[in-house]
Amino acid sequence: MVPNDPTSSDPTGSDQRTVEELAKALVEHIRTQYYRVVVAFSGGVDSAVVAAAAFRGLGTDALAWTSLGAAVPESDRIAAQEVARSIGIEHIMLPTSEIDNPDYISNGPDRCFHCKSTLYATIAQWAQQHRFDTILSGTNADDLGDYRPGLKAAEQWQVQAPLADLGYTKQQVRGIAKHWGLTVSDKPASPCLASRIAYGQVVTIGRLSRIETMEKWLSDHGFQDVRARLHADELLRLELHSSQLVEALLEPMRSEILSKAVELGFRYATIDIHGRSSGSMNRVLKDA
């Protein structure tokens, strides 16, 4: 494999197959291992690649299923529709009721478990009614080493993860997405809005809405891939990419950000000099 070869799957050399070979292997795996599948489909790169592979391997026996839960941003719902349409796979969007689960809204470190349990239970019920026999997720091999309580829920509901089963990393998944021309090949990860709320702070529809509105406002003002995180005492902690920290602190932008935060009901507003950091809420778990 030639270094920096755009057809290569892994520039480290640990996997000598090309992206085309990896893509074909994924389609063949799904085609031969499953019969009728429902893909838990967020519209992100992982679930998009699984959905695209399932559609290539199984045709109309594959369907994409998107949650309309309270913690799913409107932008993600719209993106999911667009990606499913580009793939050609049948796509449905139905509500889930995790916001009615006390174990979810209390927002302990296992919140994601309760969220995914609700999601998979809802999909499983629908799948049984419509004679689909398997749920597929977009979990990849890199996810297995992270703190993800949702994986336990997937195990309990017998959700299958073809990307992880084949050992595909996030980098390889992005390569396949690009190879297939999926528009989300470079899309940043987009966890649910509840992941922005510090553990122990109750999840409410109002808080989710305020977080979504703040992030959209920042995006509309040129800040890319931001996180608006809510801590105790209505403290808003903004994570921005390091290249945009100075821009946020210069006037009049600093005052405009503060004004918007106050308007939305946040009592305090800070900009984290760590910058944008995926999974930063889990630092308290590591300390514990």
N, C-alpha and C positions, 0 to 999 in steps of 0.2 A: 504494500500500500504506500503510495507516495504522500509524504507529509503535505498538508493543506490541500489535498485533492478534494474538490467539492463533492465527489461521489463517495468519499470514504465515510464510514460510520463513526470512527473513533480515532482522532489524531494521536492518541497515546499508543496506538498499535495493539491494544489488548483484544480487539475484535477485528479480524482481517476482512470481514464481509463488507461489501459495499452497501450503501443505503438501499439500493434497488433489491439486493438480496435479502436484507432485513425486512423490507416491506413485503416482499413475496412470502417470506417465511411466516410473517404475522398473519397474512390473509389465509395461508394454507392451514395454519394452526387453528384459526377460528372456524374455517370451513370444515375441517375434519373432526374437531372436538365437540362442536355444539350443533344444535338443530335449529331452535328458534330462540333468539336472544333479544333482551331489552338492555340497551346501553344506558347506564346512569350518566346523563349527558349535561355537563355544565357549559359546554361550548369552549372550554379551554383546550390547550393543545393536546393534552393526554387523552381526554375523552373524545376529542375530535378524531384523533388518529385511530382509536379503537372503533368508533362509529364508522369511519371511512373503510377500515379493514373489514368490519362486519358486513357492510353493505356490498363490498366487492366480493366477499366470500359467500354470503348467504342471500343477497338480494332482498326481496320483500319479507324474508324471514328474520330480518333485523330491523329494529326500531329504536329511535333515540327518545329518551324520556327525561324531561327537565322539570325540576321542582319549582313551584311558585311560592316557596317559603318566604317568610317575612324578612329573612336575612340575605336574600338574593337581590343584589342591586338591579335596578331596571336596565342599566346598560348591559349587564351580563345576560339578561333575558333576551334583549334585542339581538345581541351578538350571537347567542345560541341559535336563534331562529335563522339568522343569516348564514351561519356556518352549516347548519343542517340542510338548508336549501341548496347551498353550493355542493354539498356531498351528494344530495339526491335521496337521502334516507328519509323515511317517514318519521315525523317528529310530533310528539305531543307534549303539552305543558299542563301540569295539574297541581293543585295546591297540596301542601303537606302541613301538618298541624303541630310541628315541634314547639311553636310558641305557646301551646296549651299545656306543655309538659313541665311540671314544677321542677323536675330534675334538670331540665334544659335551661329554664329561665333563671335558676339560682346560680348558674354560671360557674360551676366548679371546674377543676382541671379536666374532668371527664365530659364536659359539655358536648364535645364533638361526637362522643359515643352515642349520647342520647339523640343528637340531631340525625346521625346516620342511621340509627336504629329506626327512627320514625320514617326516614326516607326509604330505606330498604323494605320495611314492612308495608308501606304504601305501594311501592313498585311491585312487591311480591303478590299482593292481593290483586292488583290490576293485571299482572302477568298471568296469574292463574285463571282469571276470568276470560282472558283473551288467548289462552292456550300458548303462551310463551313459557319456556321451561328453564331459562337461565338468565341471570342478571350479570352483566359485565361492567366492570369499573375501569377507570383510567389509571389506577395505581401502577406506578413504574418501580423499577428496582431501587432507585434512589430513595423513594418514599419509605422503604422498609427500615431504613436506619434512622428515621426521624421519629419524634414523639407525635404519634397519630392514633389517638384513641378510637377513631373511626374505623381503623383496620380490624379491631375486635368485633365491632358491629358487623362488618363485612363477613368476617369468619362465621359469626353466628347465623347469618342469613345465607350462607353458602354462596356469596358473591364471588365470581371468578375474575381474576386480574391477568389477562393474557400478556400484557406488557411485562409485568413482574415475573410471570411464569417463564417467559423467554429471556429474562435477565436484561431487558432493555433499559438503558439509563435515560435520563431526561434529555441529554444531548442527542442520543440516538433517536428518541421520539421526535425531537424538533427536526432532525434531519429527514425523517420519513415524511413529516408534515410538509416540509419544503419540497421534497421530491414529488409529492402528490399535489402541490400547488395550493395547499390549504392556507387561507388568509391569516390563520392564527399561529403560524409557525414561529413567529417571534413575539407572540403575546406574552406579557409578564404574567406570573401567577396571580390569581385573583380569588383569594379565600373569601368566605362569606363575611358579611358585615359584623356578625357576632364575634368574630376573631379579633375585632378592634376594641372590644370591651374587656377591661382587666378582669381576671378571675376574681369572683366574689362580688362583683358589681352586677346587679340584676339586669338581665336582658329584657328590654321592653321595645315595643314597636316605635315608640317615640324616640328612644335613644338610637335605634337603628336608622330611623329616618333622618335624624340630625347629623349622624355620621355620614350617611350617603350624601346629604345636601352639602356638607362641608367639603367632602372630597370632590364632588362635581364642580363646586364653585372654584376650588383650586385648579382643577383640570381646565376649566373654562378660561382661567387666567394664566395658562401656560405652564403649570407645574405638572410634571409627568410621573405617573405611577406613585401617587402619594398615599399615605396612610394617616387617617385621623383617628387617633386612639384615645379612648375615654378611660380615665382613672377615677379614683375616689374623689369626692368633693367637687364633682363636675369639672375636673381638670382635663383639658384637651391637650394632648401631646402630638404634635405634627411631625411626621417623618417625611423628609424631602431628600432627594438625591443631593449629594454633597456639592455638585456643580450648581445647584440652585439655592443653596443656603443664603448666600450673600444677597441674592436678588430678593429673597423673602424678607430680609432684615432692613433693607433700604427703604426709605420713605419715597413715595406714599404707600408702598405695598404693605409695609409692616402695620401701619394704622388700618389699612383696608382689611387685612386678615383678622386683626383684633376686633374690628367693628363687626365683621361677619360672625365671628365666634360668639361674641356677646349677644348679637341678634338671635342666634340659634339657641341661646340659653346656657352656654358654657360659662362657668364662673371664672376659670383661669385658663390661659392659653400659653403654651410654650412651644418652642421649636427645638427638637432634639438634635444636639450637635453630633450625635452618633450618625445622623443621616438615615437614609432609608435602610431598614434592616428587617428581613423576612423572619417571622416567628419571634419577634422581640418580646412578646408577652410571655413566652416560655422561659425567659431568664429567671423568673422567680421560682420556677420549678427546679431549675438546675441548682440554684442557691439552696433550696430546701433539701 
